[in-house]
C-alpha cells in the first residue's frame, strides 16, 4: 500500500485497502472554525445530538473573523463559545490561538492520525504524515456524534522532487509550479504524495505550505512521509515522536511526476485562477496597492524570517499598504523575541493580530475596485479579497516582501535575496 492507503487501513481497522474501496474510518480529531462550526452545531442539534462522541477529540477555533467585526460575527462567536462550554471540547477564543490549521499543528496533530476539518485547507496536516482532509459542516456534525466517517480510498499521484530549492525559491514557488502544471482539477479526489531529495531540506513549515495548497488542484489530501525532520519537530515540542505510518517501497501510484528543484525560479499565480502560474520575470510591469504576508499557507515563523530579512533597513514603497499577519499567538511571540516585529514596524508594515485576515475576504485588509494585491495566501478568485474588480496575485513571502519595497511585483533576487 502507498501511505494514503496505509493510513486509511489503519483508520478503518483493516489490514489492506485499495484505491476505489469504500471504508468507514475512525476519526482521531475533528476541527471547526467560527464560520463552519455554527452550521455544524445547528446540524448536530437537528440530528438530536446531545453529547459529542469524545470531547478530547473535538476542536473549535475562532480565526476567520477575529475580533468580531460586526454583530453577525459576534453572534457566530457566541454560538461557538456556548457549545464549547456545554460540551467541554477544546476551544480557542480570540487572543488564545490563531489560524486554525496552525493551531492544530502546534497542539493537536500527530503522524498516523485520520483528521477531518470543516475547512478545505485541513489537508495541511499531511506535512507530518497524517491523513487530513476538509469536510462539510453537516459531515462534521456526524463525526461529532459518531466519531466515524466514510471515504472512498483515493488514487494517489506521486510527485518526486529531486535536487534542492535554491533560495529565494521557496516551497510556495514549488507548489505553485506544480499546480500550474496539473491545473485546478488535475488531482480531483486524489491523494498527492510528495517525496524526493528536495524534501529532505524542506522544513515542516515548508511542507505545510506545500500540503496546504493540494486542494487548489482538487486533491483530497497531500502528504509527506514522516522522516527525521518530522521526528525532530515533535521531539522539540513534545519530547517524543509518535508512531508514524509509512507506505511500502513497492506501492503503486496513479502516476508519478518528477521535478528538478534546482531549475525552479520565483513564480506568481495571476488572477483569477491559482493555476494561472508564470515566472515573476514574465509577469510584466504590475503596480501593487497592497502586499500581504499571512494566511494558513505562509504566515509561520520561517516565512516571517524571510520577509524580515528583505525588509530590514528598507521601507515599504509610499502608496503601498503592507500587512503581516502571524499565524498564531505562538508564532507572534517567537517573532517578537527574534526582533522580527520591530523590523516590520520600522519598515512601515502593519502587523495584525493572528487571524485569517484578508484571505477570507470578510474582515480586515480588503481591496477596493481596481486595486492590486500580491499575497502569500492560497486563492485569487474574483472577489476573494474584497471588490470583484480587484486583482490578487499569489507568491512566496520573499516575492511579496520585495514587491512591497519596489511597489511592483518583483523577483526577490533583484534585491539580493
PyMOL commands that set and color helices and strands:
alter all, ss='L'
color gray80, all
select helices_A, chain A and resi 3-12+37-46+55-57+71-87+100-107+120-128+137-146+171-182+197-201+204-217+228-238+261-263+280-282+301-311+329-337+340-346+357-359+397-406+412-415
alter helices_A, ss='H'
color red, helices_A
select strands_A, chain A and resi 22-26+29-33+58-61+90-92+114-117+131-134+148-152+156-162+191-195+221-224+255-260+267-269+277-279+290-293+321-325+350-352+372-375+391-394
alter strands_A, ss='S'
color yellow, strands_A
deselect
rebuild
show_as cartoon
